[in-house]
């Protein structure tokens, strides 16, 4: 998200909001450094992952999901130079349409990572717990599911900007604020959809991980434990990325949205979430660097 202005920009009342203003000017240098690191590592790691796939003689369902996961990462990574420029020179070098596109790409990447990590976890669940369901792990099935996932991801990502109002006035374009002009019920519905898009996949991954662990504890499967070690790392690493990268962001986003739209009027809450927002957003963005670890942890032909 191109970061928001202070809380006085939310409504016309400077009297009530004055005490809730916090200094978040640190975000400009902070984003320059973080986004530069993410761009270098994320671009290199995901390009290397693509090189690994080119060496595979056989494409599997897991490989299909991993390729799509890497595409989701690169969607955000390639937009970072524009963001770095913005936070360095405090001006947007392109058109307003491109600003909105860059804004949306962030969510496409974020929820692309969430849903394809979930697909990988489910695929590993079928492989270890329900090995007879081979039809569900066919490459053609994985490709069809991937297309469906992209359709849902695009729909979700395009809907999120409806939470936001028009960009800030010049000379500082490409800065948007949470809209208080929209219907509160509408905001709550969109926010609920966004939060559900994180919580439901998280529970699916937890279920997949626990089911695989339970399956491997069966005495009859002791011989399979060594062979199952690498698939376990795939699910476990995906779960860790969820907890480390996405949990802080979505927890803060919930309260951040409620306070900034005045649905919940609490000055302390507004200050805390406003300070934390650049930090948790950066942590969420780091998934572009961590996702390739799944490819390297697996290090075998799926």
C-alpha positions as CSV (number, residue, x, y, z in Angstrom):
1,X,0.0,0.0,0.0
2,X,1.3,3.5,-0.8
3,X,1.3,4.7,2.8
4,X,-1.5,6.9,4.1
5,X,-1.3,10.4,5.4
6,X,-2.0,11.3,9.0
7,X,-5.4,10.8,10.6
8,X,-6.5,14.5,10.1
9,X,-6.8,13.6,6.4
10,X,-9.5,11.2,7.1
11,X,-12.2,13.8,7.9
12,X,-12.4,17.5,7.9
13,X,-12.2,17.8,11.7
14,X,-8.7,18.7,12.7
15,X,-9.8,19.5,16.3
16,X,-10.8,16.0,17.3
17,X,-8.0,14.2,15.3
18,X,-5.2,16.5,16.4
19,X,-4.3,14.4,19.5
20,X,-4.2,11.2,17.4
21,X,-1.5,12.3,15.0
22,X,1.7,10.3,15.2
23,X,4.9,10.8,13.4
24,X,5.5,8.1,10.8
25,X,8.0,9.9,8.8
26,X,10.5,7.1,9.5
27,X,8.6,5.1,6.9
28,X,10.3,6.8,4.0
29,X,13.8,5.7,4.8
30,X,12.5,2.4,6.2
31,X,10.7,1.5,3.0
32,X,13.7,2.5,0.9
33,X,15.9,0.1,2.7
34,X,13.4,-2.8,3.1
35,X,12.1,-2.6,-0.5
36,X,15.7,-2.5,-1.9
37,X,16.6,-5.6,0.0
38,X,13.4,-7.4,-1.0
39,X,13.9,-6.5,-4.6
40,X,17.5,-7.8,-4.8
41,X,16.8,-11.0,-2.8
42,X,13.3,-11.6,-4.2
43,X,14.3,-11.2,-7.8
44,X,17.4,-13.3,-7.5
45,X,15.8,-16.1,-5.5
46,X,12.7,-16.4,-7.7
47,X,14.7,-16.3,-10.9
48,X,16.9,-19.1,-9.6
49,X,13.8,-21.1,-8.7
50,X,12.6,-20.8,-12.3
51,X,16.0,-22.1,-13.4
52,X,15.6,-25.1,-11.2
53,X,12.2,-25.9,-12.8
54,X,13.7,-25.7,-16.3
55,X,15.9,-28.6,-15.2
56,X,12.9,-30.8,-14.3
57,X,12.2,-33.5,-16.8
58,X,8.7,-34.0,-15.4
59,X,6.2,-31.3,-14.3
60,X,4.1,-32.4,-11.3
61,X,1.1,-30.8,-9.5
62,X,3.3,-29.3,-6.8
63,X,5.6,-27.8,-9.4
64,X,2.7,-26.1,-11.1
65,X,1.7,-24.5,-7.8
66,X,5.2,-23.5,-7.1
67,X,5.6,-21.8,-10.5
68,X,2.4,-19.8,-9.8
69,X,3.7,-18.9,-6.4
70,X,6.9,-17.6,-7.9
71,X,4.9,-15.6,-10.5
72,X,2.9,-14.1,-7.6
73,X,6.2,-13.1,-5.9
74,X,7.6,-11.5,-9.1
75,X,4.4,-9.5,-9.7
76,X,5.3,-7.5,-6.5
77,X,9.0,-7.5,-7.0
78,X,8.9,-5.9,-10.4
79,X,6.9,-3.0,-9.0
80,X,9.4,-2.2,-6.2
81,X,11.7,0.1,-8.2
82,X,8.7,2.6,-8.6
83,X,8.0,2.3,-4.9
84,X,11.6,2.9,-4.0
85,X,11.7,6.0,-6.2
86,X,8.5,7.3,-4.6
87,X,9.8,7.0,-1.1
88,X,13.2,8.4,-2.0
89,X,12.0,11.5,-3.9
90,X,8.5,11.9,-2.4
91,X,6.9,12.1,-5.8
92,X,5.2,9.6,-8.2
93,X,7.0,9.4,-11.5
94,X,4.1,7.9,-13.5
95,X,0.4,8.4,-14.1
96,X,-2.3,8.0,-11.5
97,X,-3.6,4.9,-13.3
98,X,-0.2,3.3,-12.9
99,X,-0.2,4.3,-9.2
100,X,-3.5,2.4,-8.8
101,X,-2.1,-0.6,-10.7
102,X,1.0,-0.7,-8.4
103,X,-1.4,-0.5,-5.4
104,X,-3.3,-3.5,-6.7
105,X,-0.2,-5.5,-7.6
106,X,0.7,-5.6,-4.0
107,X,-2.5,-7.4,-3.1
108,X,-2.3,-9.7,-6.1
109,X,1.1,-10.8,-4.9
110,X,0.1,-11.1,-1.2
111,X,-3.0,-13.2,-1.7
112,X,-1.4,-15.1,-4.6
113,X,1.2,-16.2,-2.1
114,X,-1.4,-17.1,0.5
115,X,-3.6,-19.2,-1.9
116,X,-0.8,-21.0,-3.7
117,X,0.9,-21.8,-0.4
118,X,-2.4,-23.3,0.6
119,X,-2.6,-25.3,-2.7
120,X,0.9,-26.7,-2.0
121,X,-0.1,-27.7,1.5
122,X,-3.3,-29.5,0.2
123,X,-1.3,-31.2,-2.5
124,X,1.1,-32.6,0.1
125,X,-1.8,-33.6,2.2
126,X,-3.3,-35.7,-0.6
127,X,0.1,-37.2,-1.4
128,X,0.8,-38.3,2.2
129,X,-2.6,-38.9,3.8
130,X,-4.7,-39.8,0.8
131,X,-2.2,-41.3,-1.7
132,X,-5.0,-43.0,-3.7
133,X,-6.5,-39.7,-4.8
134,X,-4.1,-39.4,-7.8
135,X,-6.7,-37.8,-10.0
136,X,-6.7,-34.7,-7.7
137,X,-2.9,-34.4,-8.2
138,X,-2.9,-34.6,-11.9
139,X,-1.0,-31.8,-13.7
140,X,-4.1,-30.8,-15.7
141,X,-6.1,-30.6,-12.4
142,X,-3.4,-28.4,-10.9
143,X,-3.4,-26.1,-13.9
144,X,-7.2,-25.8,-13.7
145,X,-7.1,-25.0,-10.0
146,X,-4.4,-22.4,-10.6
147,X,-6.5,-20.6,-13.2
148,X,-9.5,-20.6,-10.7
149,X,-7.2,-19.3,-8.0
150,X,-5.9,-16.4,-10.2
151,X,-9.5,-15.5,-11.0
152,X,-10.4,-15.3,-7.3
153,X,-7.1,-13.5,-6.4
154,X,-7.7,-10.8,-9.1
155,X,-11.3,-10.3,-7.9
156,X,-10.3,-10.0,-4.3
157,X,-7.3,-7.7,-5.1
158,X,-9.4,-5.4,-7.2
159,X,-12.1,-5.2,-4.5
160,X,-9.7,-4.0,-1.8
161,X,-9.1,-0.5,-3.3
162,X,-12.8,0.2,-2.8
163,X,-11.9,0.6,0.9
164,X,-9.8,3.6,-0.1
165,X,-10.7,7.1,-1.1
166,X,-9.2,9.2,-3.9
167,X,-5.5,10.0,-3.8
168,X,-4.1,12.8,-1.8
169,X,-3.8,16.2,-3.5
170,X,-0.7,17.2,-5.3
171,X,2.3,17.7,-5.0
172,X,2.2,14.3,-3.2
173,X,0.2,12.0,-5.5
174,X,-0.2,8.3,-5.2
175,X,-1.1,8.4,-1.5
176,X,-4.5,7.1,-0.5
177,X,-6.5,7.2,2.7
178,X,-9.1,4.9,4.1
179,X,-12.5,6.3,3.0
180,X,-15.0,7.5,5.6
181,X,-17.5,8.4,2.8
182,X,-18.3,4.8,2.0
183,X,-21.1,2.9,3.8
184,X,-19.8,1.4,7.0
185,X,-21.4,-2.0,6.3
186,X,-19.7,-2.0,2.9
187,X,-16.3,-1.4,4.5
188,X,-17.0,-4.2,7.1
189,X,-18.0,-6.6,4.3
190,X,-14.8,-6.0,2.3
191,X,-12.7,-6.2,5.4
192,X,-14.3,-9.5,6.4
193,X,-13.6,-10.9,3.0
194,X,-9.9,-9.8,3.2
195,X,-9.5,-11.3,6.7
196,X,-11.3,-14.6,5.7
197,X,-8.9,-14.8,2.7
198,X,-6.1,-15.2,5.3
199,X,-7.8,-17.1,8.2
200,X,-9.4,-19.9,6.1
201,X,-6.2,-20.8,4.3
202,X,-4.3,-20.7,7.6
203,X,-6.7,-23.3,9.1
204,X,-6.4,-25.4,5.9
205,X,-2.6,-25.4,6.3
206,X,-2.9,-26.3,10.0
207,X,-5.2,-29.2,9.2
208,X,-2.9,-30.4,6.5
209,X,0.2,-30.3,8.7
210,X,-1.5,-32.0,11.7
211,X,-3.0,-34.7,9.4
212,X,0.3,-35.5,7.9
213,X,2.0,-35.7,11.3
214,X,-0.8,-37.9,12.6
215,X,-0.5,-40.2,9.6
216,X,3.3,-40.6,10.0
217,X,2.8,-41.7,13.7
218,X,1.1,-44.9,12.6
219,X,3.4,-47.9,13.3
220,X,2.7,-49.3,9.8
221,X,4.2,-46.1,8.2
222,X,7.5,-46.0,10.1
223,X,9.4,-47.0,6.9
224,X,7.8,-44.1,5.1
225,X,9.0,-41.5,7.6
226,X,12.3,-40.9,6.0
227,X,10.8,-40.5,2.6
228,X,8.1,-38.2,4.0
229,X,10.6,-35.8,5.7
230,X,11.0,-33.5,2.7
231,X,7.2,-33.2,2.0
232,X,6.8,-32.4,5.7
233,X,9.3,-29.5,5.3
234,X,7.2,-28.1,2.5
235,X,4.0,-27.9,4.6
236,X,5.9,-26.7,7.6
237,X,7.8,-24.0,5.8
238,X,4.5,-22.8,4.2
239,X,2.9,-22.7,7.6
240,X,5.8,-20.7,9.1
241,X,5.6,-18.2,6.3
242,X,1.9,-17.7,7.1
243,X,2.5,-17.2,10.8
244,X,5.6,-15.0,10.4
245,X,4.6,-12.8,7.4
246,X,0.9,-12.7,7.1
247,X,-0.4,-13.0,10.7
248,X,0.9,-9.6,12.0
249,X,-0.2,-7.8,8.9
250,X,-3.8,-9.1,9.0
251,X,-4.2,-8.6,12.7
252,X,-3.0,-5.0,12.5
253,X,-5.0,-4.4,9.3
254,X,-8.3,-5.3,11.0
255,X,-7.9,-2.7,13.8
256,X,-6.1,-0.2,11.5
257,X,-9.1,-0.2,9.2
258,X,-11.7,0.1,12.0
259,X,-9.9,3.0,13.6
260,X,-9.0,4.9,10.4
261,X,-12.6,4.7,9.1
262,X,-14.0,5.8,12.5
263,X,-16.0,2.6,12.8
264,X,-14.2,2.2,16.1
265,X,-13.1,5.6,17.6
266,X,-10.1,5.0,19.8
267,X,-7.2,7.3,19.6
268,X,-4.7,5.0,21.3
269,X,-5.7,2.2,18.9
270,X,-5.3,4.5,15.9
271,X,-1.9,5.6,17.0
272,X,-0.5,2.1,17.6
273,X,-1.9,0.6,14.4
274,X,-0.6,3.6,12.4
275,X,2.9,3.2,13.8
276,X,2.9,-0.5,13.2
277,X,1.4,-0.5,9.7
278,X,4.7,0.2,7.8
279,X,6.5,-2.5,9.9
280,X,3.9,-5.3,9.4
281,X,3.4,-4.4,5.8
282,X,7.2,-4.8,5.2
283,X,7.1,-8.1,7.1
284,X,4.3,-9.3,4.8
285,X,6.2,-8.2,1.8
286,X,9.2,-10.3,2.8
287,X,7.3,-13.5,1.8
288,X,8.7,-12.8,-1.7
289,X,12.1,-13.7,-0.3
290,X,11.0,-16.6,2.0
291,X,8.8,-18.4,-0.5
292,X,11.7,-19.7,-2.6
293,X,12.9,-21.5,0.5
294,X,10.1,-24.0,-0.1
295,X,11.7,-24.8,-3.4
296,X,15.1,-25.4,-1.9
297,X,13.8,-27.3,1.2
298,X,12.1,-29.7,-1.2
299,X,15.2,-30.2,-3.4
300,X,13.8,-33.2,-5.1
301,X,11.5,-34.0,-8.0
302,X,8.0,-33.7,-6.7
